[in-house]
Amino acid sequence: MDQCIFCKIVNKEIPADMIFENEKIIVFRDINPKAPVHFLVVPKKHISSLNEIEKEDKELFGEIFFVVKETAKKVGVFESGYKTVINVGKGGGQEVPHLHIHLLGGWKN
């Protein structure tokens, strides 16, 4: 999708504060953070929402959740705790039509 902002980040057309990248996934800091630690874990493959996942995407999503865990370790919230959020559709709060997982944490207890 040519107009998708996350596809433009994947294609290096728009800069992002990237902390991880491999051939299938990118992780970057959210530009409008809702927590002290707020990163987005994004598949490079354009998938509009959770509702658009196909059977052939099962392996990709196993890897995505592994990357979520490893990112939590890397950014220092693995031990203290964090939450993940996937918004689906406009009614579910999804603002960018490219599936992504919010990783949030860093709150003080």
Residue, then its C-alpha position, 0 to 999 in steps of 0.5 A: m500500500d503506497q500511502c501507508i505510513f508504516c510501509k513508508i517507514v519499512n521502505k525507509e521513505i520516512p525516518a523512525d527511531m528504530i530499535f530492531e529490524n530483521e527481514k520480517i519485522i521492525v520495531f520503533r518508538d511511537i511518536n505519540p507515546k502513551a507510556p514512558v516506554h512505548f514502541l510499535v512492533v510492525p510486520k514489514k508485510h502490509i496487513s491492514s488489521l488483525n482481521e486480515i491475517e491469513k493462514e500463511d501468516k501464522e509463522l510470522f505472528g509467532e516471530i512477532f510475539f517473540v520479538v515483542k518479548e525480546t524488545a521488552k528485555k532490550v528496553g528494560v520492562f521485561e522484569s517490571g512488566y509491560k502490556t501489549v495492545i492491538n487495536v482493530g479497526k476504527g471502532g477499536g482505536q486503530e489509527v494506522p491501517h497496518l497491523h501493529i502491536h503497541l508495547l507499553g511499560g515503564w510506569k512507576n509502582 
